[in-house]
Amino acid sequence: MILLAFILAHAGFMAFALSMARHRRDLHLKPIGTRHATGLRICGYGLLGIALWPCWILFALSVGIVVWIGILSVAAILLAALLAWPPCLTMWSKVFHLTVSMAARLRGAVR
């Protein structure tokens, strides 16, 4: 459940990052309009809010909020490190592309 909260928080912060033109430029993505950026921000707020739910279930509300804030802090620091350190992004993108290509080959072999 804690891992679910972390994944939701990380996805929420990533949605915030993708709504900003500077981070889209850093990730070599094309610019988006204000309507799409607003949708990403709303999605980010929603994901951060939903990340409270697993913490609330595992712990009481008072302790769950403290754990949730800790998870938000770790997710934000990790995302900031990934955005600020390009070799790390390059490594993750290579792992992602390798995984996708392996999945495509396996799918082709099954057919």
MOWO-V323082 format. One record per residue. RES is the residue in three letters. NEAR is the number of other ideal C-beta (glycine too) atoms within 8 Angstrom. Layout:
res:near
RES:NEAR
RES:NEAR
This chain:
res:near
MET:8
ILE:10
LEU:6
LEU:8
ALA:16
PHE:12
ILE:8
LEU:13
ALA:15
HIS:11
ALA:9
GLY:16
PHE:14
MET:10
ALA:13
PHE:11
ALA:10
LEU:11
SER:12
MET:9
ALA:6
ARG:6
HIS:10
ARG:12
ARG:9
ASP:7
LEU:9
HIS:4
LEU:7
LYS:4
PRO:7
ILE:8
GLY:6
THR:5
ARG:6
HIS:9
ALA:11
THR:9
GLY:8
LEU:13
ARG:11
ILE:8
CYS:10
GLY:14
TYR:9
GLY:9
LEU:13
LEU:13
GLY:7
ILE:8
ALA:16
LEU:12
TRP:8
PRO:12
CYS:16
TRP:11
ILE:7
LEU:9
PHE:8
ALA:5
LEU:7
SER:6
VAL:8
GLY:14
ILE:11
VAL:8
VAL:13
TRP:13
ILE:8
GLY:8
ILE:14
LEU:12
SER:8
VAL:9
ALA:13
ALA:10
ILE:8
LEU:9
LEU:12
ALA:8
ALA:9
LEU:10
LEU:11
ALA:5
TRP:8
PRO:5
PRO:6
CYS:9
LEU:11
THR:8
MET:8
TRP:9
SER:8
LYS:8
VAL:8
PHE:8
HIS:8
LEU:8
THR:8
VAL:8
SER:8
MET:8
ALA:8
ALA:8
ARG:8
LEU:8
ARG:8
GLY:7
ALA:6
VAL:5
ARG:4
